[in-house]
Amino acid sequence: MKNSEREIMLIAQEECAEVTQAISKVFRFGFAGEYNGRTNKERLEEEIGDLMCMLRMMAERNLIDWEVVDLAASIKKIKLQKWSTINDND
């Protein structure tokens, strides 16, 4: 693995952790909760954007294949329809 590819993967890993933290803040304080003038929703969107950037960079370097990722996402959605309550009326 090239150093640049390794760095992309490491930064993507960090961004995953930051998305996890942002989601945790939403659970604890709600989407509208604020810290330093920004809502938890805004922070979550920013962190997801940062992660998307890294995913796009991974695809540009052929570290991942979007067709394979899209297929995996479709399979996951089918599994969620079967095994989760996401589609149930709240």
MARMISE-446108 format. One line per field, with one value per residue (C-alpha): residue number from 1; residue in one letter; x, y, z. Coordinates in pm, whole numbers, plus 50000, padded with zeros to 5 digits. Layout:
N
seq <- [NUM | ...]
type <- [A | ...]
px <- [X | ...]
py <- [Y | ...]
pz <- [Z | ...]
end
This chain:
90
seq <- [1 | 2 | 3 | 4 | 5 | 6 | 7 | 8 | 9 | 10 | 11 | 12 | 13 | 14 | 15 | 16 | 17 | 18 | 19 | 20 | 21 | 22 | 23 | 24 | 25 | 26 | 27 | 28 | 29 | 30 | 31 | 32 | 33 | 34 | 35 | 36 | 37 | 38 | 39 | 40 | 41 | 42 | 43 | 44 | 45 | 46 | 47 | 48 | 49 | 50 | 51 | 52 | 53 | 54 | 55 | 56 | 57 | 58 | 59 | 60 | 61 | 62 | 63 | 64 | 65 | 66 | 67 | 68 | 69 | 70 | 71 | 72 | 73 | 74 | 75 | 76 | 77 | 78 | 79 | 80 | 81 | 82 | 83 | 84 | 85 | 86 | 87 | 88 | 89 | 90]
type <- [M | K | N | S | E | R | E | I | M | L | I | A | Q | E | E | C | A | E | V | T | Q | A | I | S | K | V | F | R | F | G | F | A | G | E | Y | N | G | R | T | N | K | E | R | L | E | E | E | I | G | D | L | M | C | M | L | R | M | M | A | E | R | N | L | I | D | W | E | V | V | D | L | A | A | S | I | K | K | I | K | L | Q | K | W | S | T | I | N | D | N | D]
px <- [50000 | 50131 | 50179 | 49907 | 49662 | 49748 | 49688 | 49350 | 49251 | 49369 | 49182 | 48870 | 48900 | 48921 | 48619 | 48418 | 48495 | 48389 | 48057 | 48007 | 48069 | 47832 | 47557 | 47617 | 47566 | 47236 | 47120 | 47221 | 47111 | 46888 | 46936 | 46865 | 47111 | 47379 | 47744 | 47957 | 47681 | 47629 | 47356 | 47422 | 47251 | 47497 | 47790 | 47659 | 47617 | 47968 | 48121 | 47927 | 48051 | 48408 | 48361 | 48205 | 48511 | 48737 | 48516 | 48531 | 48910 | 48921 | 48717 | 48937 | 49240 | 49052 | 49071 | 48696 | 48459 | 48132 | 47945 | 48041 | 47957 | 47616 | 47542 | 47636 | 47411 | 47119 | 47170 | 47186 | 46859 | 46687 | 46824 | 46704 | 46354 | 46350 | 46535 | 46479 | 46187 | 46300 | 45998 | 45746 | 45521 | 45644]
py <- [50000 | 50343 | 50605 | 50824 | 50532 | 50454 | 50816 | 50818 | 50503 | 50643 | 50969 | 50776 | 50575 | 50896 | 51037 | 50723 | 50782 | 51146 | 51044 | 50801 | 51079 | 51317 | 51053 | 50999 | 51372 | 51358 | 51071 | 51252 | 51607 | 51586 | 51726 | 52080 | 52067 | 52333 | 52363 | 52663 | 52804 | 52492 | 52234 | 51863 | 51819 | 52063 | 51883 | 51545 | 51672 | 51814 | 51491 | 51282 | 51521 | 51472 | 51095 | 51116 | 51307 | 51028 | 50762 | 50947 | 50969 | 50594 | 50535 | 50772 | 50562 | 50239 | 50134 | 50072 | 50011 | 50211 | 49933 | 49685 | 49940 | 50011 | 49638 | 49594 | 49887 | 49732 | 49400 | 49575 | 49757 | 49426 | 49280 | 49583 | 49545 | 49192 | 49218 | 49573 | 49790 | 50086 | 50059 | 50009 | 50301 | 50474]
pz <- [50000 | 49906 | 50177 | 50024 | 50023 | 50383 | 50480 | 50304 | 50492 | 50826 | 50778 | 50672 | 50993 | 51196 | 51014 | 51096 | 51464 | 51434 | 51271 | 51559 | 51811 | 51631 | 51633 | 52003 | 52067 | 51877 | 52098 | 52415 | 52334 | 52024 | 51675 | 51793 | 52083 | 52042 | 52130 | 52036 | 51816 | 51602 | 51629 | 51660 | 51322 | 51161 | 51321 | 51205 | 50849 | 50849 | 50977 | 50722 | 50452 | 50570 | 50557 | 50210 | 50093 | 50212 | 50054 | 49723 | 49752 | 49817 | 49500 | 49298 | 49399 | 49323 | 49687 | 49671 | 49381 | 49393 | 49210 | 49481 | 49752 | 49594 | 49574 | 49940 | 50032 | 49843 | 50018 | 50356 | 50287 | 50214 | 50538 | 50734 | 50588 | 50719 | 51051 | 51180 | 51281 | 51064 | 50836 | 51118 | 51204 | 51517]
end
